[in-house]
Amino acid sequence: MTYDLFIADRAFSSWSLRGWLMLEKFGLPHRVHVVGLYDGTMEEDMAPLAPARLVPVVRTPEGDVIGESLAIAETLAERHPEAGLWPADRAARAAARWLAAEMHAGFGALRSACPMQLHSVYEGFEPPAAVTEDLARIEELFAHARGKAASGPWLLGAYSLADVFYAPVAARIVGYGLAAGPLTTAFTEATLAEPAFRRWRAEGIVRLPEPIPYLLDLPRRPWPEVSLTSP
């Protein structure tokens, strides 16, 4: 039973990262297909997946096409209850769904001002006030989640779809040197050290599109290898 996952460039597609983590982190067999977001072939590449227009897209072993990350998440959780994509505890599961839904629909300022990019860290970036407000809201949601969870390194204790949906937030915090609250910072460090995320980034920076998207006229330094406190 192998899924087909359609994604865009790993170094820049935050939603692609989410789709891949849903399959990779929970041990669901999959093949990855990269569509040409920056090569100009995306429309052609996506044509067989209509009516899907955006990545990620999953095609099930039976041939059903599923677009939109929340729909993919719920479908995979339904098909693989043993994999633990959502927390088993009722209250923790409700919190995880809340966090994922708010991420899917919100935080437009953070997304717009700080597009995910995994190639370097900008120095001297000054976030707009709306970005700071988004980060404060994320810290508030993380506090809610931690209050519903057993102990553990992730938002609801064990790794869940909530952590999947916020992984690109960690990348944005690092890539733009954003100041975040203690819970968000701890989540960011855990995400950076997580082997699947590190593998995704390593594969993404092997071949960067030209010109590189989202370049800012700011100094840059190398991406931290493990955590925010790495030398």
C-alpha positions, 0 to 999 in steps of 0.5 A, a space after each residue: 500500500 503505497 501513496 503517491 505524494 506530489 510536492 514542490 521545491 523542498 527548500 521553499 514549499 511549506 505546505 509540501 513539507 507538511 504533506 511529506 511529514 504526514 507520511 514520513 513521520 508516521 511510517 506510511 509508504 510513499 513515492 515522492 513526485 516533484 512538480 515544477 513550481 519554479 520550472 514553469 511546468 506546474 500546471 502541466 504536472 498537476 493536470 492528471 491530478 485535477 481538480 487539485 491545483 496546489 501542492 501537496 496532493 496525495 493519490 491513494 493506492 486505490 487511485 483517489 486524489 486528495 488535495 488540501 493538507 487538512 483533508 489529507 491529514 484526516 484521510 490518512 488518520 482515518 485510514 491508519 488509526 494505528 499510526 497515531 497521527 492524532 493524539 489518543 487522548 480526547 482532550 489532546 486530540 481536540 487541541 491538536 485539531 484546533 492548532 492544525 485548523 488555525 494554522 491552515 486558515 490563519 497567520 497570514 502576516 507571518 506567511 506573507 512577510 516570512 516565506 519559508 526558505 531553508 537556505 540561510 538565515 537573514 540578519 537584521 530582519 525587522 518583522 512588521 507588528 502583525 508578524 509579532 502578533 502572529 507569533 504571540 498567538 502561536 505561543 498562546 496556542 502552544 500553551 493551550 496545547 501543552 496544558 492538554 498533553 502528557 510530558 514529552 518534547 512535542 506540542 501534545 507529548 508524542 509527535 502528532 499532526 499538530 507538530 506537522 502543521 507547525 514545522 514550517 513555522 519553526 523554519 520561518 523563525 530560524 530563517 528570519 531570526 524572529 524572536 519567539 516565546 519560550 514554548 515556540 522556541 523549544 518547539 523550534 529547536 526540537 523541529 530543527 534537531 528532528 532527523 526527518 526535518 533535517 533530511 528534508 532540508 538537506 535534500 532541498 538545498 542540493 538544487 536551488 532554483 535560479 533565481 532563488 525565491 524570496 531573496 532579501 537585501 539583507 546579510 545572511 549567515 549559514 543555517 544552524 545545523 541542529 538547534 538555535 544554540 548550535 555554534 
